C-alpha cells in the first residue's frame, strides 16, 4: 500500500480491511465461510469516522459508502422481499457490488486519512 503520509495504526487497519474485502471479491467461497470478517471492515470504517480521522467531505463519502454497501448486502433477504424476488435480486450480484463499493470506500479512506486529526483521542 502506498500512503501519502507516514503509516498510522488507522491506516494499517484500513489496509487490512481492504485486504479482507479483496479476498471476498476474488474468492466466492470465502463469502460463505469467512463473511464474518465483514464485521471487522464495517467496525474499522465506522471507528475511523467516529475518531474524526477524515475531513468533512471524506467523512460524508465514507458514511455514504458504508450505508450503501450495507443496504446492498442486506436488502434482498427473503424475509423482506419474498423468496422469488430474493432470487431475482441475488442473480444480479448485490453482494459483489457491495464489496466493490466497500473497496472503493476503503481506498478513499486510506488516501484521505489525516494522521494529525483525532490523535489526542487515541487510547493508549
Secondary structure, DSSP 8 states (H G I E B T S, - for coil): ---SS---HHHHHHHHHHHHHHHHHH-THHHHHHTTHHHHHHHHHHHHHHTT-S-HHHHHHHHHHHHHHHHHHHTT-HHHH-HHHHHHHHTT-HHHHHHHHHHHHHHHHHHT--TTTTGGG---
